[in-house]
Amino acid sequence: MSPSGYPRTPSVIPGAFVQIIDDVVLPIPNIIAFQYNPATMSRSWEVWNPFEVDQASRGAQAPTVQPYAPQEKFSFALELSAVDDMEDRFPPAVATGVAPQIAALQKLTQPTEGLLGDLVASAKALAGNSAAAVERPTVPIVLLILGPGIIYPIRVTSMSVEIKEFTQFLYPHMATVQIEMTVLTPDVFKCKKTAATEIAVGTYNFTKLQEDILAIANIATSAKTIVGALPF
């Protein structure tokens, strides 16, 4: 049965964030599946503008110049709710509501040594072991997966949480998470070659290939529309 509860409603593939953490042998994914897919989504492209370049210092730019791909951005809101699980007396939901999902989403914005590595480091820091502090200057690569048509490596640039209701222990059990992100192009991975970056570049190229195919498919649609508009 579909998530809506109606038997004739088609099942919808849930989206997800997949955080790829480079390990000693293989990259380990931290998968955050969406409880509900976003109802709406904003997608924008920031195009390089040749008319904003200082013409006096760099010379005139041709109006068709495009030195790099437009910077692509996504933004949407994720709805989180533990109501159904709490009614079913699911222990994690009863104890902490949607706090685990919010904590997992926060990991997308933070340097990490992996879920277990962070747990060990935090436990050592709590015990007063200053030697446990390790410099972690980068965040792992995150894949945004919205069905087979959108699989992009992204960097989360903004995240905010609106908590709507609390459990009796003051953990949130209903919340809306607003997320903004920028797509990472293969150019940003040129200086570092790892298993995770290879996955990121592969998913980017796979999605772009689909877009190219869809653009070609639009030719048939456009031709049909034009023929239908002709008076003969």
MOHUJO-V239283 format. One record per run of one state. SS is the DSSP state (h for helix, s for strand, l for the rest). FROM is the first residue (numbers start at 1). LEN is the number of residues. If there is no record, write none. Layout:
SS:FROM:LEN
SS:FROM:LEN
This chain:
l:1:15
s:16:6
l:22:6
s:28:6
l:34:7
s:41:6
l:47:3
h:50:3
l:53:2
h:55:4
l:59:12
s:71:11
l:82:1
h:83:5
l:88:3
h:91:6
l:97:2
h:99:11
l:110:5
h:115:12
l:127:3
h:130:3
l:133:8
s:141:5
l:146:5
s:151:16
l:167:5
s:172:12
l:184:2
h:186:4
l:190:5
h:195:35
l:230:3
